Amino acid sequence: MGSGQVTSSVPSQFQGKHVTVAGLGVSGVPAAKVLLGLGAHVTVVNDGDDDRARAQAAELEALGVTVRLGDGDTLPEGTELIVTAPGWKPGKLLFQAAEKADVPVWGDVELAWRLRGPDAAPWLCVTGTNGKTTTVQMLASILTAAGLRTAAVGNIGVSLLDAVLGEETYDVLAVELSSYQLHWAPSLRAHSAAVLNLAPDHLDWHGSMEAYAADKGRVYEGNRVACVYNVADKATEDLVREADVEEGCRAIGFTLGVPGPSQLGVVDGILVDRAFVEDRQRNAQELAEVSDVTPAAPHNIANALAAAALARAYGVPAKAVRDGLRSFTPDAHRIAHVADMDGVAYVDDSKATNTHAAEASLAAYESIVWIAGGLAKGATFDELVAKSAPRLRGAVLIGADRALIRDALVRHAPEVPVVDLDRTDTGAMLQAVQEARRLARPGDTVLLAPACASMDMFTNYNKRGDAFAEAVRELGAR
């Protein structure tokens, strides 16, 4: 199987080629500029025709790019390649026309992969429904602690095109990839990769859970050293079994329990490696203590183990795993402790925008007053509530689809008191926190883990988390 690396002659393939870039925005504009610089004739098509799109179009047209606004479905005549924004759905008319005309479709990740130089840094890739960003950041922290030149790139931070074509050189890249990006990256071949978990998400885009899982599983194709999977999530192991990998590539599991051979896990509060050690049948290498992981919630320990597995696959020493985890600070709104009042902890996990993420968050605490609700995106809540019911002291529900959660609570946790807030104004979060404080007892945790998207009431999950933290601080000041 080929390495996927490109020679210096590859960029010349774009000279004079007619390339259509599908979509403006964070990936389309840089892709158009890169292709133009490689000598391609570039046309950008875009569905929208708003002020932002017109401003971006004007910038590109000044450089010599042709831009068509308000028509993202028609295939421009003479197109030899499409480079698409990752969010454009596979069933779009543009792609149907491309298939009929035998025109290949790449994403910006595929373009970046093909533009890598012969001595390019290998990629350690992470995907999954939840935990990708945190795991990639942990991985980058560990690699940095090992003295390696690295960056967290992809669906996070630095764009892959910038990382591949920029002046800075790297030893290895920690790459976050969404299912969208993987769908449009057919030739990507990672050094090692991890699928953290699989739960229903973005099914409107993929069409089915099977198609969603298949796109996630693409991250394992052609792996050279390790395919890292979640022992507690059999679907991730199944994807490893189905992958076509290079000779000698190993399946490496991570578990919150005691690890078997070829696994990383936890023994008496210690993260240990039984995969990248001599005589793994009998030996284990201590990597770090659970207390080195912040926060030490179960799902975050799982993230740390996955990051450690990828780092160890790259040959990083155990000490760098410990040092990297100790120095890592998670992004805001990810199970972040806000304050303690009257013996009650207040925790912001606004990033828990789906049921799978909320379940992991709820599992981290023993007695919870749960603030939840927002836009359900087609999700159902019965399984989440049934699993979490024993931990719930009470629930405060906000947002457009709160009735779905309320009905699940009636079915599976009828004894749990529920406050249903029928308001969406700026004061709604303050009232939610007030009601949660009223329900809470010393030793409880008031947890914002909405299990829903935020856009019904807030610009994004960051604004929702900020509103929660502000409300907690306001109550504390009274």
Disulfide bonds with the S-S distance in Angstrom:
none
